[in-house]
């Protein structure tokens, strides 16, 4: 059976404080200007019934100093909003991070004074207070004792104020200092019969030292604070300022009823708690033991509906059916969709697993493996021609070690060749930024310089581009050193050699999808015959379209004959003169049939190169009329564009 709802009087406020095993309670009436309705003592068991009889639902309980943590924050004078913001920021940084907001409070005293002071009070959840359990309809809020004492001391206190709680062996004090008031709450180690000064002395000394007072000035400050303290002490438990009674009379109209009663110290604290709740310190009078949770109307309505037996059973059965059937229906729908998209799920799963495994293998290989043949090829391309290698040591994760001999040439010494090799290795990007470390011996009697290079590999997979005439993928060592040969293996010289070398370079660049304008990595040491041939050919054909076409045609003709082995023994004029039979063999004996642009567009790369070679050779045949020459030039241009297009 539910308890009868209590109708409370909104104009009544009760303030209570525990003393020993009883409560001192004061009931105030009024909304704004208040008066004392009743002051009485009651047992904890009778507190709820007395409040219910008085129809007082708003309850303020005084929180003992032993249950609270107190901090004082001093700030420089300034704007009121700035002072409050600074105090709140400092308070959150110091102590309120672990304390819930409903069990803490912050107040600012002396906002417009020269010493603005923040009072921070926290009530840890681990500390409980002996207070009777009241009906939830009563609204109980707590006012800390230190807040009551701050009210009694005023905004700018100049005298010592304290509450000495013998029940909890705790002391709350407001201590005036040169930086403003210092608020303290601590346990008391002294006995009650030691006297007020003896009980407050340790706390005051500690506070003054904490505020930065010099030890020499403490004695004089103590004498000033304790001067006349006996006259301001009430019931050996409350020390107030001379203006405290005036502040209390401004709180209620008939304050003398309490101040002149049988419990003047307790009643003054009750009046001060009311003053805290109604004044600028009201933020310290809103503490709750448990956080208040609002109950939305919708949730409460649903709860009421579910409290009905029939509705609860229907909702439970519906939920059970959904729990059983929804996963099955969802799985079946997913299976239908997958079967509609994939014919054989097992094959797909096997394929996915295979791909995942391959990806893992490739990732591991990319992380660990080096391409040894690539590194060897890069070293060969970067090495000057006057160097002969004796050994190369390549091991994954270990430095690259190169040893050999450098031969002196007419233009440079062996040491210069080693330095050039070192420079090329460093500029290639394959090695670490620190560069290779080389050891070079003195040349022997033959002029050979022994060397050894050690370098850390930085990026073994780096793609290095070389100049076309210094790339062994395009021109071989024999072609660099001795020059190109014809179809019979005889050396070509003069213009025929230049044309054959240029054709070899263009064919090689088209094969690797590169460009003749690729920036070379290698230096100037060991310039080969191919580079001289290319430069001479460029100088001869610059600015002349006809010369460019003739050069390209001779290049295509030369590319077909550059793959044969070279002969280095023939030196007779019959083998070296371009006008003899070896040069004549490079010409075709007939003009190829005409080809339309549409047919050119269908040629593959190999077919286009073969056709280009025939057209280039036919252009050099003697006795051609102007019409045939024009046709061959047009076909040469179209086929060359097709070769470049299919090489991408």
C-alpha positions in Angstrom: 0.0 0.0 0.0 1.5 3.4 -1.1 2.1 6.0 1.6 -0.2 9.0 1.7 1.2 12.0 -0.2 2.3 14.9 2.1 1.2 18.4 1.3 4.1 20.7 2.3 4.1 24.4 3.0 6.4 26.1 0.5 7.0 29.0 2.9 8.6 26.8 5.6 12.3 25.9 5.8 13.9 23.7 8.5 17.5 23.8 9.5 18.9 21.0 11.7 22.3 20.2 13.2 23.3 17.1 15.1 24.6 17.6 18.6 25.5 14.4 20.4 22.7 11.9 20.0 20.0 14.6 19.3 19.2 17.2 16.7 18.8 20.9 17.2 16.1 22.0 14.7 14.9 25.5 13.7 11.9 26.1 11.5 11.7 29.4 9.6 8.7 30.9 7.8 8.7 33.4 5.0 9.6 33.9 1.4 12.2 36.6 1.5 12.0 38.2 4.9 11.9 35.2 7.4 11.0 34.7 11.0 11.7 32.0 13.4 8.6 29.7 13.6 10.0 27.2 16.1 13.2 25.9 17.7 13.4 22.6 19.4 15.5 19.5 20.2 14.4 16.1 18.9 15.6 12.5 18.7 16.7 11.1 15.3 13.7 8.8 15.2 11.2 11.6 15.7 12.8 14.0 13.2 10.7 12.9 10.2 7.4 13.0 12.1 8.1 16.5 13.5 8.9 17.8 10.1 5.8 16.1 8.6 3.7 17.6 11.4 5.0 21.0 10.6 4.5 20.4 6.9 8.1 21.5 6.2 9.5 19.8 3.1 12.6 21.9 2.6 15.3 20.8 4.9 18.8 22.2 5.4 21.2 20.0 7.4 24.6 21.3 8.7 27.5 19.2 7.4 30.2 18.5 10.1 33.7 19.7 9.4 35.0 16.2 9.8 33.1 15.1 6.7 34.3 17.9 4.3 37.5 18.9 2.5 38.2 22.7 2.5 40.5 24.6 0.2 41.2 28.4 0.0 42.1 30.1 -3.3 43.5 33.6 -3.4 43.5 35.6 -6.7 44.6 39.1 -7.6 41.9 41.8 -7.8 40.1 42.2 -11.0 36.8 42.0 -12.8 34.2 40.0 -10.9 33.6 37.5 -13.7 37.3 37.0 -14.3 37.9 36.4 -10.6 35.2 33.8 -10.4 36.4 32.1 -13.6 40.0 31.9 -12.2 38.8 30.5 -8.9 36.7 27.9 -10.6 39.5 26.8 -12.9 41.9 26.5 -9.9 39.4 24.6 -7.9 38.7 22.0 -10.6 42.5 21.5 -11.0 43.1 21.1 -7.3 40.4 18.8 -5.8 37.1 18.6 -7.5 38.1 16.2 -10.3 37.3 13.2 -8.2 34.3 14.6 -6.3 30.8 14.6 -7.9 29.3 18.0 -8.5 26.3 17.3 -6.2 28.7 16.9 -3.3 30.9 20.0 -3.8 30.5 23.7 -4.0 32.5 26.9 -4.8 31.9 30.4 -3.4 33.7 33.7 -4.0 34.2 36.2 -1.1 35.3 39.8 -1.4 34.8 40.0 -5.2 35.4 43.8 -5.2 38.0 43.8 -2.4 41.8 43.9 -2.8 42.0 40.2 -1.8 39.3 38.1 -3.6 39.1 34.7 -2.0 37.6 31.5 -3.2 36.1 28.9 -0.8 36.0 25.4 -2.1 34.2 22.6 -0.2 34.0 19.0 -1.2 32.2 16.1 0.5 33.9 12.8 -0.5 31.6 9.9 -1.2 33.6 7.6 1.1 32.7 9.8 4.1 29.2 9.2 5.5 27.2 11.3 8.0 24.9 9.9 10.7 21.6 11.3 9.6 18.1 9.6 9.7 16.6 8.4 6.5 13.7 10.6 5.5 10.9 10.0 3.0 12.0 10.9 -0.6 9.4 13.6 -0.6 11.6 15.7 1.8 14.2 17.8 -0.1 17.3 17.6 2.1 20.3 19.8 1.2 23.5 20.2 3.2 25.3 23.3 4.4 29.0 22.9 5.4 30.0 24.2 8.9 32.8 26.2 7.2 30.2 28.0 5.1 28.3 29.0 8.2 31.5 30.3 9.8 32.3 32.2 6.6 29.0 33.9 6.9 29.6 34.8 10.5 33.1 36.2 9.7 31.9 38.5 6.9 33.3 39.4 3.5 36.6 40.8 4.8 37.2 39.2 8.2 39.8 40.8 10.5 39.4 38.5 13.5 39.7 34.8 14.2 36.4 32.8 14.0 36.1 29.1 14.7 33.7 26.2 15.4 35.0 23.6 17.8 33.0 20.4 17.4 33.6 18.1 20.3 31.3 15.4 19.0 33.5 14.8 15.9 36.8 16.2 17.3 36.9 18.6 14.4 37.7 22.3 14.1 36.6 24.8 11.4 38.3 28.2 11.4 38.5 31.4 9.4 42.0 32.9 9.9 42.7 36.4 8.7 46.0 36.8 6.8 47.7 39.5 4.7 46.5 37.7 1.5 42.9 37.5 2.7 41.0 35.0 4.8 42.2 31.4 5.1 39.5 28.7 5.6 40.5 25.5 7.4 38.8 22.4 8.5 40.7 19.7 10.3 40.7 17.1 13.1 41.5 18.3 16.6 44.1 16.4 18.6 43.7 18.5 21.8 41.2 17.8 24.5 38.2 20.0 25.2 39.5 21.1 28.6 42.7 22.4 27.1 41.2 25.8 26.4 40.2 27.6 23.2 43.7 29.1 22.6 45.5 25.8 23.1 43.1 24.0 20.7 43.3 26.6 18.0 47.1 27.3 18.3 48.5 24.5 16.0 45.9 25.1 13.3 46.5 28.9 13.2 50.3 28.5 13.1 50.1 26.0 10.3 47.7 28.2 8.3 50.0 31.3 8.7 53.0 29.3 7.5 51.0 28.0 4.6 50.1 31.5 3.6 53.8 32.5 3.5 54.1 34.4 6.8 57.6 34.7 8.2 58.3 32.7 11.4 59.3 35.9 13.2 55.9 37.6 12.6 53.8 34.6 13.7 54.1 35.3 17.4 52.9 38.9 17.0 50.1 37.8 14.7 49.0 35.1 17.2 48.8 37.6 20.0 46.6 39.9 17.9 44.3 37.1 16.9 43.9 35.6 20.4 43.5 39.0 22.1 40.0 39.1 23.7 39.1 35.7 22.3 37.4 34.7 25.5 34.8 37.4 25.2 33.9 36.2 21.7 33.6 32.6 22.6 30.2 31.1 23.1 29.6 27.8 24.9 33.3 26.9 24.5 32.4 25.7 20.9 31.9 28.9 18.8 34.3 31.9 18.3 32.6 34.7 16.4 33.6 38.1 15.1 32.3 41.2 16.9 29.9 41.9 14.0 28.5 38.4 13.8 25.3 39.2 15.8 24.5 42.1 13.5 24.8 39.8 10.5 22.4 37.3 12.1 19.8 40.0 13.0 19.7 40.8 9.3 18.8 37.2 8.5 15.6 36.9 10.4 13.4 39.4 12.1 13.3 37.8 15.6 16.9 36.6 15.7 17.1 37.4 19.5 14.8 34.5 20.2 17.6 32.1 19.1 20.6 34.1 20.2 19.3 34.6 23.8 18.0 31.1 24.1 19.4 28.1 26.0 21.7 27.0 23.1 23.1 30.2 21.8 26.1 28.6 19.9 24.0 26.0 18.1 21.2 28.5 17.3 23.7 30.9 15.8 25.1 28.2 13.6 21.5 27.4 12.4 20.8 31.1 11.7 24.2 31.3 9.8 23.2 28.2 7.7 20.0 30.0 6.8 22.0 33.1 5.9 24.3 31.0 3.6 21.3 29.5 1.8 19.7 33.0 1.2 22.9 35.0 0.5 25.9 35.2 -1.8 27.2 31.9 -0.4 24.2 30.0 -1.6 26.3 27.8 -4.0 27.7 26.1 -0.8 24.2 25.3 0.4 23.1 23.0 -2.5 25.0 19.9 -1.6 23.2 16.6 -1.8 24.1 13.2 -0.5 22.8 11.5 -3.6 22.4 12.9 -7.0 18.8 13.9 -8.0 17.6 12.1 -11.1 14.7 13.5 -13.0 12.0 11.1 -14.2 10.8 11.8 -17.7 7.1 11.4 -18.2 7.4 9.1 -21.2 9.6 6.6 -19.2 7.4 6.7 -16.3 4.3 6.1 -18.5 6.0 3.1 -20.0 7.0 1.8 -16.6 3.4 2.1 -15.5 2.2 0.2 -18.6 4.7 -2.6 -18.0 3.6 -2.9 -14.4 0.3 -4.3 -15.7 0.4 -8.1 -15.8 -1.2 -8.6 -19.2 1.0 -6.0 -20.9 4.1 -7.4 -19.4 3.3 -11.0 -20.5 2.6 -9.8 -24.1 5.8 -7.8 -24.3 7.8 -10.7 -22.9 6.4 -13.2 -25.4 6.9 -10.8 -28.3 10.5 -10.3 -27.3 11.1 -14.0 -26.9 9.7 -14.7 -30.4 11.9 -11.9 -31.9 15.0 -13.2 -30.2 14.4 -16.7 -31.6 13.3 -15.8 -35.2 15.1 -12.6 -36.1 18.6 -14.2 -36.2 17.3 -17.1 -38.2 15.5 -14.9 -40.7 18.5 -12.6 -41.0 20.9 -15.5 -41.7 18.5 -17.0 -44.2 18.2 -13.7 -46.1 22.0 -13.2 -46.2 22.4 -16.8 -47.5 19.8 -16.1 -50.3 21.6 -12.9 -51.3 25.0 -14.6 -51.4 23.7 -17.5 -53.4 22.1 -15.1 -55.9 25.5 -13.3 -56.4 27.9 -16.3 -56.2 27.4 -19.7 -57.9 29.7 -21.7 -55.7 30.4 -20.3 -52.2 33.1 -22.9 -51.4 35.1 -22.0 -54.5 34.8 -18.3 -53.6 36.0 -19.0 -50.0 38.9 -21.0 -51.3 39.9 -18.3 -53.7 39.7 -15.6 -51.0 41.8 -17.6 -48.6 44.4 -18.2 -51.4 44.5 -14.5 -52.2 44.9 -13.6 -48.5 47.8 -16.1 -48.2 49.5 -14.7 -51.3 49.2 -11.2 -50.0 50.8 -12.2 -46.8 53.7 -13.9 -48.7 54.2 -10.9 -51.0 54.1 -8.5 -48.1 56.8 -10.5 -46.3 58.9 -10.7 -49.5 58.6 -7.0 -50.0 59.7 -6.5 -46.4 62.6 -8.8 -46.4 63.7 -9.7 -50.0 66.3 -7.9 -52.1 66.5 -8.2 -55.9 70.1 -9.4 -56.2 70.2 -9.2 -60.0 68.8 -5.7 -60.0 71.5 -4.5 -57.6 74.2 -6.2 -59.8 72.8 -4.5 -62.8 72.7 -1.1 -61.1 76.4 -1.5 -60.0 77.4 -2.5 -63.6 75.6 0.6 -65.0 77.1 2.9 -62.5 80.7 1.6 -62.8 83.1 3.5 -65.0 84.6 1.5 -67.9 88.1 1.8 -66.6 87.2 -0.3 -63.5 87.6 -4.0 -63.3 85.7 -5.7 -60.5 87.3 -8.6 -58.6 84.4 -9.3 -56.1 80.9 -8.1 -55.1 79.4 -9.1 -51.8 75.6 -8.7 -51.5 73.7 -10.1 -48.5 70.3 -9.0 -47.3 70.6 -6.6 -44.5 74.3 -6.3 -44.8 76.5 -3.6 -46.3 77.4 -3.8 -50.0 81.1 -4.6 -50.5 82.8 -4.0 -53.9 86.5 -4.8 -54.6 88.5 -4.5 -57.7 91.1 -2.5 -59.8 90.9 0.9 -61.5 93.1 1.4 -64.5 94.7 4.7 -65.3 93.7 6.3 -68.6 95.0 9.2 -70.5 92.4 11.6 -68.9 92.3 10.3 -65.3 94.1 8.3 -62.8 92.8 5.1 -61.2 91.9 7.0 -58.0 89.8 9.5 -60.0 87.9 6.6 -61.5 87.2 5.2 -58.0 86.1 8.6 -56.8 83.7 8.9 -59.8 82.3 5.4 -59.1 81.8 6.5 -55.4 80.0 9.6 -56.5 77.7 7.7 -58.9 76.8 5.2 -56.2 75.9 8.0 -53.8 73.8 10.0 -56.3 71.8 7.0 -57.4 69.8 6.9 -54.2 70.5 3.2 -53.7 72.8 3.8 -50.8 72.4 5.5 -47.4 72.9 9.3 -47.2 76.2 8.9 -45.4 77.6 7.6 -48.7 80.1 4.8 -49.4 83.3 4.3 -47.6 86.2 3.5 -49.9 89.8 2.4 -49.3 92.2 3.1 -52.2 95.7 1.6 -52.5 98.7 3.1 -54.3 99.0 2.2 -58.0 101.2 -0.8 -58.9 103.7 -1.0 -61.7 101.0 -1.5 -64.3 99.2 1.6 -63.2 96.4 -0.4 -61.6 94.9 1.0 -58.4 93.3 -1.6 -56.0 90.2 -0.3 -54.1 87.5 -1.6 -51.9 84.1 0.2 -51.4 81.8 -0.5 -48.5 78.3 1.1 -48.4 75.0 0.6 -46.6 72.0 -0.2 -48.9 69.2 2.3 -48.3 66.6 1.4 -50.9 67.3 -1.8 -52.8 64.1 -1.5 -54.9 64.7 2.1 -56.0 64.3 2.5 -59.8 67.3 4.3 -61.3 67.2 5.8 -64.7 70.4 6.1 -66.8 71.4 8.0 -69.9 70.6 5.9 -72.9 74.2 5.6 -74.1 75.3 4.5 -70.6 72.6 1.9 -70.1 73.7 -1.7 -70.7 70.0 -2.6 -71.3 70.2 -0.5 -74.5 73.9 -0.5 -75.6 76.3 -3.3 -74.9 79.9 -2.9 -73.8 81.2 -3.9 -77.2 79.1 -1.3 -78.9 80.3 1.3 -76.5 83.9 0.4 -76.9 84.2 -0.6 -80.6 81.0 0.7 -82.2 78.1 -1.0 -84.0 78.5 -3.8 -86.6 76.6 -4.7 -89.8 74.7 -7.8 -90.6 77.9 -9.7 -91.3 79.6 -8.7 -88.1 81.9 -6.0 -89.7 82.5 -2.7 -87.9 80.7 0.4 -89.1 82.3 3.7 -89.3 81.5 7.3 -90.1 77.8 8.1 -90.8 76.8 4.5 -90.9 78.1 3.9 -87.4 76.3 7.0 -86.1 73.0 6.0 -87.8 73.2 2.4 -86.4 74.0 3.6 -82.9 71.2 6.1 -82.9 68.7 3.5 -84.1 69.9 1.1 -81.4 69.3 3.7 -78.7 65.8 4.7 -80.0 64.8 1.0 -80.3 66.0 0.4 -76.7 64.2 3.4 -75.3 61.0 2.4 -77.1 61.3 -1.1 -75.6 61.6 0.1 -72.0 59.0 2.8 -72.4 61.5 5.5 -71.5 62.4 8.9 -73.0 65.7 10.0 -74.6 65.4 13.1 -72.3 65.8 11.0 -69.1 68.2 12.7 -66.8 71.4 10.5 -66.5 72.6 9.4 -63.1 76.1 8.7 -64.2 78.9 11.3 -64.4 81.1 12.3 -67.2 83.9 9.8 -66.7 84.4 7.1 -69.3 82.4 8.8 -72.1 81.7 6.2 -74.7 81.6 6.2 -78.5 77.8 6.0 -78.4 77.5 9.4 -76.6 79.8 11.0 -79.2 77.8 9.4 -82.0 74.5 10.7 -80.6 75.8 14.2 -80.0 77.2 14.4 -83.5 74.0 13.1 -85.0 71.9 15.7 -83.0 74.2 18.5 -84.2 73.8 17.3 -87.8 70.0 17.0 -87.7 69.1 20.0 -85.5 66.5 22.2 -87.2 66.2 20.1 -90.3 63.1 17.9 -90.6 64.5 16.1 -93.6 67.8 15.3 -91.8 65.8 14.1 -88.7 63.8 11.7 -90.9 67.0 10.5 -92.6 68.6 9.9 -89.2 65.6 8.0 -87.9 65.5 5.8 -91.0 69.2 5.0 -90.7 68.6 4.3 -87.0 65.9 1.8 -87.8 68.2 0.2 -90.3 71.0 0.0 -87.9 68.9 -1.4 -85.1 68.3 -4.6 -87.1 72.0 -5.2 -87.5 73.3 -4.3 -84.0 72.5 -7.6 -82.4 75.1 -9.6 -84.3 78.5 -10.3 -82.6 81.1 -7.7 -83.2 84.4 -8.4 -84.9 87.4 -6.5 -83.5 90.1 -8.0 -85.9 89.2 -6.3 -89.2 91.2 -3.1 -89.8 91.4 -3.1 -93.6 89.8 -0.3 -95.6 87.6 -2.8 -97.3 85.9 -3.5 -93.9 85.8 0.0 -92.6 84.9 2.2 -95.5 81.1 3.0 -95.5 81.1 3.1 -99.3 82.1 -0.5 -99.7 79.9 -3.7 -99.7 79.3 -3.7 -95.9 77.6 -0.4 -96.1 75.7 -1.3 -99.2 74.2 -4.4 -97.6 72.1 -2.0 -95.4 69.9 -1.0 -98.3 66.8 -2.8 -99.5 66.5 -3.8 -103.1 62.8 -2.8 -103.5 60.4 -0.2 -102.3 57.6 -1.5 -100.0 54.0 -1.3 -101.1 52.0 1.7 -100.0 50.1 1.5 -96.6 47.1 3.5 -95.6 46.8 5.3 -92.2 44.0 2.9 -91.3 46.3 -0.1 -91.8 49.1 1.6 -89.8 46.7 2.0 -86.9 46.2 -1.8 -86.8 49.9 -2.7 -86.6 51.4 -4.2 -83.5 54.7 -2.8 -82.0 56.8 -5.5 -83.7 55.0 -5.2 -87.0 55.4 -1.4 -86.9 59.2 -1.6 -86.2 59.7 -4.1 -89.1 57.7 -1.9 -91.5 59.6 1.2 -90.2 63.0 -0.5 -91.0 61.9 -1.3 -94.5 60.6 2.2 -95.2 63.7 3.8 -93.7 65.9 1.7 -95.9 63.9 2.4 -99.0 64.2 6.1 -98.5 68.0 5.8 -99.0 67.6 3.9 -102.3 69.0 5.9 -105.3 66.9 6.9 -108.2 63.6 7.5 -106.3 61.2 10.0 -107.9 59.7 12.9 -105.8 56.3 11.2 -105.4 57.8 8.0 -103.9 60.0 10.0 -101.6 57.1 12.1 -100.4 55.0 8.9 -99.8 57.9 7.2 -97.9 58.4 10.3 -95.7 54.7 10.4 -94.9 54.6 6.6 -94.1 57.7 6.9 -92.0 56.1 9.7 -89.9 52.9 7.6 -89.4 54.7 4.4 -88.6 57.1 6.1 -86.2 54.1 7.6 -84.3 52.6 4.1 -84.2 55.8 2.6 -82.7 55.8 5.2 -80.0 52.1 4.7 -79.3 52.4 0.9 -78.9 55.5 1.2 -76.8 53.7 2.9 -73.9 
